Amino acid sequence: MNITTLEALRALYDPVRERSAKKELPRLDVHATRFIGFSPLVVLSSAGANGALDASPRGGEPGFVKVLDPQTLLIPDAPGNNRLDTLENIVQTGQIGLLFLVPGMDETLRVNGRALLTTDEADRERCTDARRVPKLVIRVAVQASYLHCAKALMRSSLWDASRQVERSVMPSMGEMLRDQIGDRLSTDAPVETQAQMLERYRQTL
């Protein structure tokens, strides 16, 4: 049976606990600010004008996402594959959701808000690291912020080194792309090895 109403959905679950219902804040408090300062990885979710959704990981040194004030975040854009899915969605709708992760911590931090793209020199300077000055910065106006419980990462044992798989269990990125889209590519360039790909990536990190 498909669940098609909110009433049918709620009937399957216990009532939400008061603490969970009230934990959402309209700003970044001291704990959220510190969490972001420890985080080297954030997943950005966005939506385009046609309703298409996207989730994209962004990484850097811990604290690479800057807290300008309790209502404002700055996320530097770094070199990628130039698809620009997230950036195009932000131009179209400005909707954004963020999930911050900290290695070793099973709790996560969720932030929702409105985003815009800026080449403002002051914002770019604030986001400059040892590698580069970003071409642009994603400026987020925070609308909601809340901590997410540890259950998902506990279930996944994400930070348990003994649960990590060897990279060799899957083909290289080049091999997988060849299998997926090789017949649609305009060139017959040799498949890049994993080592070659990683070395190329290191040149533009």
C-alpha positions as CSV (number, residue, x, y, z in Angstrom):
1,M,0.0,0.0,0.0
2,N,1.3,3.4,-0.9
3,I,1.3,6.2,1.7
4,T,-0.4,9.2,0.1
5,T,-1.5,11.3,3.0
6,L,0.2,12.9,6.0
7,E,-2.3,11.3,8.2
8,A,-1.5,7.8,6.9
9,L,2.2,8.6,7.3
10,R,1.9,9.8,10.9
11,A,-0.2,6.8,11.8
12,L,2.9,4.5,11.2
13,Y,5.1,6.3,13.7
14,D,5.1,7.4,17.3
15,P,4.6,11.1,18.1
16,V,7.7,13.2,17.7
17,R,9.6,13.9,20.9
18,E,9.4,17.4,22.2
19,R,13.1,17.9,22.0
20,S,13.2,16.8,18.4
21,A,10.3,19.0,17.5
22,K,11.7,22.1,19.0
23,K,15.4,21.7,18.2
24,E,15.3,23.8,15.0
25,L,16.8,27.3,15.3
26,P,16.5,30.2,12.9
27,R,20.2,31.0,13.1
28,L,23.6,29.5,13.9
29,D,24.3,29.3,17.6
30,V,27.6,28.8,19.3
31,H,27.5,25.0,18.9
32,A,26.6,25.1,15.2
33,T,29.3,27.6,14.7
34,R,31.9,25.4,16.4
35,F,30.7,22.4,14.5
36,I,31.2,24.1,11.1
37,G,34.6,25.2,12.3
38,F,35.6,21.5,12.7
39,S,33.9,20.3,9.5
40,P,36.0,19.5,6.4
41,L,33.0,18.2,4.4
42,V,29.6,19.6,3.6
43,V,27.0,18.1,1.2
44,L,25.0,20.8,-0.6
45,S,21.5,20.0,-1.8
46,S,19.8,22.3,-4.3
47,A,16.8,22.5,-6.6
48,G,16.4,23.8,-10.1
49,A,13.5,25.8,-11.6
50,N,12.2,22.6,-13.2
51,G,12.2,20.7,-9.9
52,A,15.4,18.7,-10.6
53,L,17.3,18.0,-7.5
54,D,21.1,17.8,-6.9
55,A,23.4,16.9,-4.0
56,S,27.0,17.7,-4.2
57,P,29.9,17.2,-1.7
58,R,32.3,20.1,-1.0
59,G,35.5,19.6,0.9
60,G,38.4,21.6,2.3
61,E,40.4,22.1,5.5
62,P,38.3,22.1,8.7
63,G,36.4,25.4,8.8
64,F,36.7,26.1,5.1
65,V,33.0,27.1,5.2
66,K,33.1,30.5,6.9
67,V,30.5,31.7,9.5
68,L,30.3,35.4,8.8
69,D,27.6,35.9,11.5
70,P,24.7,33.9,13.0
71,Q,22.7,34.3,9.8
72,T,25.3,34.1,7.1
73,L,27.6,31.4,5.7
74,L,30.3,31.7,3.0
75,I,31.2,28.6,0.9
76,P,34.1,29.0,-1.4
77,D,33.7,27.4,-4.9
78,A,36.6,25.1,-5.8
79,P,37.6,23.7,-9.2
80,G,35.4,20.8,-10.3
81,N,34.1,19.2,-13.5
82,N,32.4,22.4,-14.7
83,R,29.0,20.9,-14.9
84,L,27.9,23.6,-12.4
85,D,24.8,21.8,-11.4
86,T,24.6,23.3,-7.9
87,L,25.6,26.8,-9.1
88,E,23.0,26.8,-11.8
89,N,20.3,25.7,-9.4
90,I,21.2,28.5,-7.0
91,V,20.9,31.0,-9.8
92,Q,17.5,29.6,-10.7
93,T,15.9,29.2,-7.3
94,G,18.3,30.1,-4.5
95,Q,17.2,27.1,-2.4
96,I,19.9,25.2,-0.5
97,G,20.2,22.6,2.2
98,L,23.5,21.8,3.8
99,L,24.7,18.7,5.8
100,F,28.0,19.2,7.7
101,L,30.1,16.2,8.8
102,V,33.0,16.0,11.2
103,P,35.3,13.0,11.1
104,G,35.0,11.0,14.3
105,M,31.6,12.5,15.2
106,D,28.4,10.6,14.5
107,E,26.2,13.7,14.9
108,T,25.7,15.9,11.9
109,L,24.6,19.5,11.4
110,R,21.8,20.5,9.0
111,V,21.4,24.0,7.7
112,N,18.7,25.3,5.3
113,G,18.5,28.7,3.7
114,R,18.6,30.9,0.7
115,A,21.8,31.1,-1.4
116,L,23.3,33.5,-3.9
117,L,26.5,33.5,-5.9
118,T,28.9,36.4,-5.4
119,T,32.3,37.6,-6.7
120,D,32.5,40.2,-4.0
121,E,36.2,40.8,-3.3
122,A,35.7,40.9,0.5
123,D,33.9,37.5,0.5
124,R,36.4,35.9,-1.8
125,E,39.2,37.2,0.4
126,R,37.6,35.7,3.5
127,C,37.5,32.3,1.8
128,T,41.0,32.4,0.4
129,D,43.1,29.4,1.5
130,A,46.7,28.3,0.9
131,R,45.8,27.1,-2.6
132,R,43.8,29.9,-4.2
133,V,41.3,32.7,-4.1
134,P,38.0,31.3,-5.2
135,K,36.3,32.4,-8.4
136,L,33.1,32.9,-6.5
137,V,31.5,32.4,-3.1
138,I,28.2,30.8,-2.3
139,R,26.6,33.2,0.3
140,V,24.0,31.5,2.4
141,A,21.3,33.3,4.4
142,V,20.5,30.9,7.2
143,Q,16.8,30.1,7.7
144,A,17.1,27.0,9.8
145,S,19.8,25.1,11.7
146,Y,19.7,22.0,13.8
147,L,21.8,19.1,15.0
148,H,21.0,15.6,13.6
149,C,21.2,12.6,15.9
150,A,24.0,10.1,15.6
151,K,21.9,7.0,14.6
152,A,22.6,7.0,10.9
153,L,26.4,7.2,11.2
154,M,26.3,4.7,14.1
155,R,24.4,2.3,11.9
156,S,26.9,2.8,9.0
157,S,30.0,2.7,11.2
158,L,31.3,5.4,8.8
159,W,34.3,6.4,10.8
160,D,35.3,2.8,11.7
161,A,38.6,2.2,9.8
162,S,38.0,-1.6,10.0
163,R,34.9,-1.2,7.9
164,Q,36.5,0.6,5.0
165,V,36.7,-1.2,1.7
166,E,39.7,-1.4,-0.5
167,R,39.5,0.9,-3.5
168,S,40.3,-2.1,-5.7
169,V,36.8,-3.6,-5.1
170,M,35.5,-1.3,-7.9
171,P,37.0,-0.4,-11.3
172,S,38.7,2.9,-11.7
173,M,36.6,6.0,-12.4
174,G,37.9,6.0,-16.0
175,E,36.9,2.4,-16.5
176,M,33.4,2.9,-15.1
177,L,32.9,6.0,-17.3
178,R,34.0,4.0,-20.3
179,D,31.5,1.3,-19.6
180,Q,28.7,3.9,-18.9
181,I,29.2,6.4,-21.7
182,G,32.1,5.3,-23.9
183,D,29.9,4.8,-26.9
184,R,28.8,8.4,-26.7
185,L,32.2,10.1,-26.4
186,S,33.6,12.0,-29.3
187,T,37.2,10.6,-28.9
188,D,38.8,7.2,-28.3
189,A,41.3,8.5,-25.8
190,P,43.0,5.8,-23.6
191,V,41.2,5.0,-20.3
192,E,42.9,6.9,-17.5
193,T,44.2,4.7,-14.7
194,Q,43.2,5.5,-11.1
195,A,46.7,6.6,-10.3
196,Q,46.8,8.9,-13.3
197,M,43.4,10.4,-12.4
198,L,44.4,11.0,-8.8
199,E,47.6,12.7,-9.9
200,R,45.7,15.0,-12.2
201,Y,43.3,15.8,-9.4
202,R,46.1,16.8,-7.1
203,Q,47.2,19.4,-9.6
204,T,43.9,21.3,-9.1
205,L,42.9,20.6,-5.6
